[in-house]
Amino acid sequence: MTRESTESYPLPTADDTEQVAADDYKIVTLEALVRMKLNSYRRKDQIHLLDLVSLGLINASWLPRLVPEHAARLQQLLDDPDG
């Protein structure tokens, strides 16, 4: 998902260039996926992020590379995974 204007949606979203080839199709990069999940931040997105945490794919080391609002959301999940 991409947004045409950052003015209408201030948080960074995934860009269509943030993909990698996988056989006959392309998939979004992990960083872009995490940004999408942190943007939406519905409970199901939070669960997906917690799954990525439990698999060791994301952790507190990601916080500095995120915009402040995203970092706060990820920190909240890391601090209280049961919400």
Secondary structure, 3 states (H helix, E strand, C coil): CCCCCCCCCCCCCCCCCCEEEECCEEEECHHHHHHHHHHHCCHHHHHHHHHHHHCCCCCHHHHHHCCHHHHHHHHHHHHCCCC
